[in-house]
Amino acid sequence: ATGDELEEKRKMFDQIQANYDDSVGLLSAATTAVYHGETTLFVATQTQPEGETPAEIWAPYVKNLRTFELDCSHITMMSPETLKVLGPLLNQLLSDIGSLGN
């Protein structure tokens, strides 16, 4: 690599590091309000951490959590196989929301 290419890579890395530093600073000062409305969570059971349930993890942030377990990993959540289950479920949930105003 030439000197110019190395300098360009160094500047790019410096920018990435600066963005990371900014993000850490913003995150450490951020607070999350509790949401009291209904929240729907799709749980990829194949990669769900052991020891805590989604309800326990989300309890500080949401008060009305509705969970749906899917037999998949996070990576395969949008796979054709998982979408055979998730697609109709989403369709029903969105249809139910649409009927709230009627």
Secondary structure, 3 states (H helix, E strand, C coil): CCHHHHHHHHHHHHHHHHHHHHHHHHHHHCCCCCEEEEEEEEEEHHHCCCCCCHHHHHCCCEEEEEEEEECCCCCCCCCHHHHHHHHHHHHHHHHHHHHHHC
